[in-house]
C-alpha cells in the first residue's frame, strides 16, 4: 500500500498523480532522494491544504484546454484548411459550398448559388484550371507566412507575380478572437451590352436583364463573377422573331467588359415602277401573313432576315381592282416590286391584246376605224393613216391571225402623268401576205415581235391599246401562247385586179447604191444608238416626226435602260421598188441580242421599210412593217 509523500493520502495502484493534492508520485520520490543527497539533516515542510491543491490542479487543466483550443482554432482558421475546402468544392462543382467560400470587395455583388453558375461553368469547361487556382492560392498563403522575413522590394515583386490576373486571391481579413482570419476574394465584372434594334430583350444566363430603348442601344449590367455566361438578344416584331445567342468569358482581369450582340435582320425597302405610288392603298404580306403595313406609304420595313428564308407579297388597290404580286424571296435589303405579276391582271391584258390583233385586221381590211374598240384615240389615228397609205399605194392584204405568244416576264404596270399604263412584249403569228394591186398573194406563216403600250380608261373601266412598236427584246424564258381556234380570213376590199406597171428605174444602178448606203448606215447606227443609249446616232436616217422616228426613239431608250445590246451578224437588201417619191425596201436581217442577265439569242427578221426624201432631198426611212 502506497501513500502520498505530500499529503499522506493513500494512492491507487499505478497512479501517477495523487488524487487528493495532485502531486506526482515519481516526482515526490525524486525530490526526497535529492533532498537526502543534498541535505544531511532534512527539514520537514508544511503540507498544502486541500483548497490550494485544487486551485493548482484546475489551473493546470485550464492551461491544457486553452492550449488545445488555441491549436484547434488555429487549424480551423488556417489558410491551408480554407484552400482545401475550396479545392474540394471546385472538384465537386458544389455551387452552394463555393458561394459560401467566396467573398468580394464589391458590395453590389451578391454571391449565391445562382450567381456562381457562370464561374462554375468556366470550371466545368476548363477543369485543368482547378490545379492552377489552388496552386496560386497556396503560393499566396506561403508568401503571407514569409512576409515578415522579406525585404519590401522582394515582397512587392512576389505579390505582383502571385496576385495579378488571378481569377481568385487569398486575402487576410483581420482576426477572429486570437486567430488570423483569411478569405478567398473574387473580383466583380460589369458587362456592357450593345445591340442594334430597339425593343430587343437582353438575357444573361437565361435571366432578362434589360430591354433596348433605342436603335444602336448600349448599357452596362452587373456585377457578375468571372466565368462563362450565355448572352441572348431576342426581338419579336410583326414580321419575324429574331434571336442571337453567344457565350462570353468574363475573365475578371478588367472590371468592365463589352460585348456586341447584334441581330442579323435588316430593314428592307421595296421599290415600284413609276413615281406616283405613295398615295396607293395596299398591304404587305410576310411569309403569307398580313403584317399591317401599307408598303406604298411605308416602303421601308423590318427588321427581317435577308437570307432568302422569308417571302413577301404586295397587294395593291388599283382603279381596276385589287392585284397581288407573286411571292418573292427576301434576299437583299432592296427589292423591286412588279405589280404586274398578278395572274388575273396578266390574263386581262392578254385578252385585250388578242382582241386588238383581230380588230386591227378587221379595221385594216374594211377601212372602218370605228371597229377598233380596244384602241385609244391616238392609236386609231395612226391606224387610219396606215389605211389611207395602203389605199393610196394600192397595197392589199389577205390572211389570218393565228396566235399570240406573250413574254410573261415583260409585263409591267405603272402610273405616269396621272394615268395607269402597262407594257408587254408579244410575238404575233399570221398566215398572210401584203401585195400590190394586180399581184397574186402568196400566203405564208410569219411571226412579228411587238411591244404593246396600254392605258387604263377609268371611264370605260378597261385597258386600251395606246401604241405598239417593233420589239427586239422578246425573252422566251417564261411564255404563254394563245391560239386562235378557228382563224378567220381577212382581205382588203379596195384591192385592184389590174396589174401595176413596174417602174423602169427600179433596178437602176444609182437607186441601188442609194438604197444600199441608206440601209447600211441606218442599221449600223441603230445598233450603236441602242448600245450607247444615244438616239441621235440613228436619227439622221429617219424622217423627223414619222411613226418610225418615234418608235425607234422609244426602242433605243427602253433597250438601253434594260442593258440590252445588239449585234448585226448579217443583213441583205433583198428588193426595193419605187412608187413616185416613195421607195419600199425589203430586207433580211440576222441580229444577235445580248440581255443584261448574260444570256443572248439570235433572231432573223424580214422587214419592209418605207423611204422618202426629206426637205434636204436625202432619202430617209419613215415607216416599218413586217415583210
Rosetta blueprint (number, residue, H / E / L):
1 X L
2 X L
3 X E
4 X L
5 X L
6 X L
7 X L
8 X L
9 X L
10 X E
11 X L
12 X L
13 X L
14 X L
15 X L
16 X L
17 X E
18 X L
19 X L
20 X L
21 X L
22 X L
23 X L
24 X E
25 X H
26 X H
27 X H
28 X H
29 X H
30 X H
31 X H
32 X H
33 X H
34 X H
35 X H
36 X H
37 X H
38 X H
39 X L
40 X L
41 X L
42 X L
43 X L
44 X L
45 X L
46 X L
47 X L
48 X L
49 X L
50 X H
51 X H
52 X H
53 X H
54 X H
55 X H
56 X H
57 X H
58 X H
59 X H
60 X H
61 X H
62 X H
63 X H
64 X H
65 X H
66 X H
67 X H
68 X H
69 X H
70 X H
71 X H
72 X H
73 X H
74 X H
75 X H
76 X H
77 X L
78 X L
79 X H
80 X H
81 X H
82 X H
83 X H
84 X H
85 X H
86 X H
87 X H
88 X H
89 X H
90 X H
91 X H
92 X L
93 X L
94 X L
95 X H
96 X H
97 X H
98 X H
99 X H
100 X H
101 X H
102 X E
103 X E
104 X L
105 X L
106 X L
107 X L
108 X L
109 X L
110 X L
111 X L
112 X L
113 X L
114 X L
115 X L
116 X L
117 X H
118 X H
119 X H
120 X H
121 X H
122 X H
123 X H
124 X H
125 X H
126 X L
127 X L
128 X L
129 X H
130 X H
131 X H
132 X H
133 X H
134 X H
135 X H
136 X H
137 X H
138 X H
139 X H
140 X H
141 X H
142 X H
143 X H
144 X H
145 X H
146 X H
147 X H
148 X H
149 X H
150 X L
151 X L
152 X H
153 X H
154 X H
155 X H
156 X H
157 X H
158 X H
159 X H
160 X H
161 X H
162 X H
163 X H
164 X L
165 X L
166 X L
167 X L
168 X E
169 X E
170 X E
171 X E
172 X E
173 X E
174 X E
175 X E
176 X E
177 X L
178 X L
179 X E
180 X E
181 X E
182 X E
183 X E
184 X E
185 X E
186 X E
187 X L
188 X E
189 X E
190 X E
191 X E
192 X E
193 X E
194 X E
195 X E
196 X L
197 X L
198 X L
199 X L
200 X L
201 X E
202 X E
203 X E
204 X E
205 X L
206 X L
207 X E
208 X E
209 X E
210 X E
211 X E
212 X L
213 X L
214 X L
215 X L
216 X L
217 X E
218 X E
219 X E
220 X E
221 X E
222 X E
223 X E
224 X E
225 X E
226 X L
227 X E
228 X E
229 X E
230 X E
231 X E
232 X E
233 X E
234 X E
235 X E
236 X E
237 X L
238 X L
239 X L
240 X L
241 X E
242 X E
243 X E
244 X E
245 X E
246 X E
247 X E
248 X E
249 X E
250 X E
251 X L
252 X L
253 X L
254 X L
255 X L
256 X E
257 X E
258 X E
259 X E
260 X E
261 X L
262 X L
263 X L
264 X L
265 X L
266 X E
267 X E
268 X E
269 X E
270 X E
271 X E
272 X E
273 X L
274 X L
275 X L
276 X L
277 X L
278 X L
279 X L
280 X L
281 X E
282 X E
283 X E
284 X E
285 X E
286 X E
287 X L
288 X L
289 X E
290 X E
291 X L
292 X L
293 X L
294 X L
295 X L
296 X L
297 X L
298 X L
299 X L
300 X E
301 X E
302 X E
303 X E
304 X E
305 X L
306 X L
307 X L
308 X L
309 X L
310 X L
311 X E
312 X E
313 X E
314 X E
315 X E
316 X E
317 X E
318 X E
319 X L
320 X L
321 X E
322 X E
323 X E
324 X E
325 X L
326 X L
327 X L
328 X E
329 X E
330 X L
331 X L
332 X L
333 X L
334 X E
335 X E
336 X E
337 X E
338 X L
339 X L
340 X L
341 X L
342 X L
343 X H
344 X H
345 X H
346 X H
347 X H
348 X H
349 X H
350 X H
351 X H
352 X H
353 X H
354 X H
355 X H
356 X H
357 X H
358 X H
359 X H
360 X H
361 X H
362 X H
363 X H
364 X H
365 X H
366 X H
367 X L
368 X L
369 X H
370 X H
371 X H
372 X L
373 X L
374 X L
375 X E
376 X L
377 X H
378 X H
379 X H
380 X H
381 X H
382 X H
383 X H
384 X H
385 X H
386 X H
387 X H
388 X H
389 X H
390 X H
391 X H
392 X H
393 X L
394 X L
395 X E
396 X E
397 X E
398 X E
399 X E
400 X E
401 X E
402 X E
403 X E
404 X E
405 X E
406 X E
407 X E
408 X E
409 X E
410 X E
411 X E
412 X E
413 X E
414 X E
415 X E
416 X E
417 X L
418 X L
419 X E
420 X E
421 X E
422 X E
423 X E
424 X E
425 X E
426 X E
427 X E
428 X E
429 X E
430 X E
431 X E
432 X E
433 X E
434 X E
435 X E
436 X E
437 X L
438 X L
439 X L
440 X L
441 X L
442 X L
443 X L
444 X E
445 X E
446 X E
447 X E
448 X E
449 X E
450 X E
451 X E
452 X E
453 X E
454 X E
455 X E
456 X E
457 X E
458 X L
459 X L
460 X L
461 X L
462 X E
463 X E
464 X E
465 X E
466 X E
467 X E
468 X E
469 X E
470 X E
471 X L
472 X L
473 X L
474 X L
475 X L
476 X L
477 X L
478 X L
479 X E
480 X E
481 X E
482 X E
483 X E
484 X L
485 X L
486 X L
487 X L
488 X L
489 X E
490 X E
491 X E
492 X L
493 X L
494 X L
495 X L
496 X L
497 X L
498 X L
499 X L
500 X L
501 X L
502 X L
503 X L
504 X L
505 X L
506 X L
507 X L
508 X L
509 X H
510 X H
511 X H
512 X H
513 X H
514 X H
515 X H
516 X H
517 X H
518 X H
519 X H
520 X H
521 X H
522 X H
523 X H
524 X H
525 X H
526 X H
527 X H
528 X H
529 X H
530 X H
531 X H
532 X H
533 X L
534 X L
535 X L
536 X H
537 X H
538 X H
539 X H
540 X L
541 X L
542 X E
543 X L
544 X L
545 X L
546 X L
547 X H
548 X H
549 X H
550 X H
551 X H
552 X H
553 X H
554 X H
555 X H
556 X H
557 X H
558 X H
559 X H
560 X H
561 X H
562 X H
563 X L
564 X L
565 X E
566 X E
567 X E
568 X E
569 X E
570 X E
571 X E
572 X E
573 X E
574 X E
575 X E
576 X E
577 X E
578 X E
579 X E
580 X L
581 X L
582 X E
583 X E
584 X E
585 X E
586 X E
587 X E
588 X E
589 X E
590 X E
591 X E
592 X E
593 X E
594 X E
595 X L
596 X L
597 X L
598 X L
599 X L
600 X E
601 X E
602 X E
603 X E
604 X E
605 X E
606 X E
607 X E
608 X E
609 X E
610 X E
611 X E
612 X E
613 X E
614 X L
615 X L
616 X L
617 X L
618 X L
619 X E
620 X E
621 X E
622 X E
623 X E
624 X E
625 X E
626 X E
627 X L
